[in-house]
Amino acid sequence: MIAIVNYGSGNIRAIANVYSLLNVPFIIANSVTDLDGAQKIILPGVGAFDQTMGQLENSGFRGVLEERVFRQQTPLLGICVGMQVLASASDEGVKPGLGWIKGRVRLFDVSRLTQATRLPHMGWNDVRPKGAEGLFKGMENEARFYFLHSYYFECADAASELAICDYAGPFACAVGSGNVYGVQFHPEKSHHYGVQLLKNFAEL
């Protein structure tokens, strides 16, 4: 069973709809006890970094998630700002992040953008997986996802970069360390590519 964490931030219903389509058992976790029995966890997120960290801390989920992720080794997938809070810090705010994947969230350098539309990075873009397994199984030759963001995850270790996208230069759009994963794009809005990625996560 997959638990989609409802801590007040994220596009929860769209993710749930994908798993309903796939006939994958899931629960929308509205309290920490809803995480009991979950084999996988999804941490969605929309909005600003500090606001999202505050919501996560105030919800009571943070400590339980750390227990599940690190002591019980439950796989976790962060989506959009749910990915960014996996970092140690962000240029967007002053609160420390979770620090589960070493790195910092950076603002795109708009001076490097040539197109009229600058920030946010919005719409479909090609994604280049670094490996043919895991989250991107079956998408080795073609992967396109929907983005909506102005900040990106700068990994401290290149080994944490799972996939690369290009906007003002190459950046890591998917990251991972051990059983913790994150994607900057929105798989729940990315048609069959997103369905495949969420299916792959369920099958890890």
N, C-alpha and C positions, 0 to 999 in steps of 0.2 A: 504494500500500500504506500502511496505517495501522499505526504502531508504538505499542503500549500499554506504557508504561514500568513495568517491575517492579523497583522499588527498595526493596521491603519494606513498602509502604504503599498500600492501595487494594483496591477490589473488582474485580480484574482479570478474573476468569472471567466475571462477569455482563456486562461490556462486550464481551468476546470473543464471548459467546453472541449478542448483538445483531448484531454484524457477520457472524457465521456465518449468522444468519437472513436478513440482507440480501444475502448473497453478495458482501460487500465484502472484498477481500483484506486480511489483517492479520497482524501478528506480535506475540507477547508478547516484548518486548525485555528479556532477562535480563542483557545486557551491552551496553556501548557500541557494539560492532561490529554488534549487531543493528539499530541505527538506520540502517545503511547502506542507501540506496535507499528509505527511507521518505519518502512525500510529505506525510504528516500525522503528528502526534504527539499522544498523549493522556497526560496526567499525572494519574493518580488520586491519591486520598489519603484516609485516615481517621485519626482520633486527634487528638493535640495538635499545635499549631503547631511548637514547638521540637523535638519528637521527629521530626516529619516533615522539618523542615529538616536535622536531623542525619542521618537516613537518606539523604536526597538527597545530602548532601555526602559521606558515607562510601561511598556506592555507586559514586562515580566518574562519575555521569551529569551532574552539574551543568555542568561545563566544556563537555562535548560538546553538551548541550542549548543552552547559550548560543551556541555556534558555529552550530548548526543554525538556531536561531530568529532570530538577529540577522544573521549573515553570509549564510546561505543562504535566509533568509526563509521557512523551513518553518512552516506554520500549526501552532499548538499549542493544545490545549484542556485546561485544568485543571478537575478535578471535585472539589467539596467542599473538603477541606483542600488538595487540589491546586490549587484556585483561590486559597485564602487565602494560600498561600506566594508567589503572584505579587505580593503587596503588598510595601510597604517594611518594614512592622513589624506586630506584633500585640499587643493588650492581653493575650493569653493567655500570652505568653512574653517572653524577653529577646533571642533571636537575631534578627538582621536577616533580613528576607525577601529574595526575589530582586529585588524592585523593578522588575519588568518592566511592571507597571501601577501608576502612582503612586496611593498611598492607604494606609490603615491598617485593619487588622482590629479591629473594636470588639465588646465584649460588649453584648448587648441590655440595655436599661434595664428591669429587671423592674418598676420602679415604674409603668411605663406600660401594663403588662399587666393586663387585667381578668378574663381567664379563670382558672379554678382551676389548670389546667395551665400552668406558666410556662416553664421551660427544662428540656430543650431544646425548640426549635421543631421539632415532630415531626409528620409526616403530610403530607397533601395540601393544597396551597394554590394559589390562582389566581396566574398570572404574567401581567404586562402588558408585552409587547414594545414597545420604543420605535420599532422599524422592522419593515417587512414582508419584509425580505430576510435573507440570512445565516443564522444559526443558527435563526431562528424563521420561516423561509419556510414558508407553509402553515398557520401557527398565529396569524394576525393577529387572529382573532375569538375564539379559545378556546385556552387553554393552561393545563394543570394539571400540577404536578410534585410529586414526593415529597421532603420535606425532613427532615433530622436534623442540627441544629446549634444552638449557643448564641452564635456569633459571626457577624458579617456584615462585608462589605467596604465601607468608606467611601471612595469614590473622591475623589481630589484634584481631578479635573476631571469635571464632570457629563457631558461628551461621552463618557466611558468607560463610562457606564451603558447597557447594552443592554436590560435588562428590570428591572421593578420588581415587588416582592411586598410584602405588608403583614403585619407582625407587630410589635406595639408601634410602629406607624407604618410608613411606606413605607421600603423599603431596596432597594439594588441586589442582585438575585439573579443577574444575569448581567453580566459586564463584558468590555470588549475594548479593545485598543489595537493598531492595525496588524494584524499576523498572530497576535497573542496573544489568546486568549479564555479566559474562566473562567465556570463556573456553580456556584452554591452548592448547588443541588438535585442529586438523583441521577437522571440520565436512564436509567441502567441498571435502575432500579426504578420507572420512571414509565410503564410500558405503552406505548401507541401514541404518546403525546406524546414520550417519551424516545427511542423508535425513530426518530421523525421528526427529532428534533434531531440524533441521532448520524448519521443519513443526510445531513442538511444539512451537517454538518461535513465529512463525507467528500466532499461535492460542492463545497465552497468552492473 
